[in-house]
Amino acid sequence: MQNNTIVIYTDGACSGNPGPGGWGVLLMYNGHEKELYGSEQDTTNNKMELTAAIEGLKALKKPLPVIIYTDSEYVRKGITEWMHGWKKRGWKTAQKKPVKNAELWQALDEIARQYDIDWRWVKGHAGDPGNERADKLACKGRDEAAQALG
């Protein structure tokens, strides 16, 4: 991997769907690493997966090439395959229904357009070190959200 490429691992976690959830991000660039995480008390797993990708991109300071690893086919296929059609249809699915989480998809689209991104799927819970770290961060956020609920 070239040293001018930023690598981002993202993950989301949720207890119940909906329920307390968290998102986690591991950013790696030129030998440096940064971990980010957050939570919501009433959310879904898909919302947390999308939020992780958005927050990872928001944290970037340079317009360098990016590789994003996600264990969510929903996120990877949404941004690389489905979004073009959704936008053409006014944020409606092929079945003419409103796209779920459209506000998050629109936020992801807006920030992703600023970067040259290679979206890659990685199998979750399969021992990939970056994915495992992002998962731990997402679970930390989820657990904090659950604790706050009492």
PyMOL commands that set and color helices and strands:
alter all, ss='L'
color gray80, all
select helices_A, chain A and resi 45-58+73-88+102-112+129-149
alter helices_A, ss='H'
color red, helices_A
select strands_A, chain A and resi 6-14+19-29+32-43+66-70+117-121
alter strands_A, ss='S'
color yellow, strands_A
deselect
rebuild
show_as cartoon
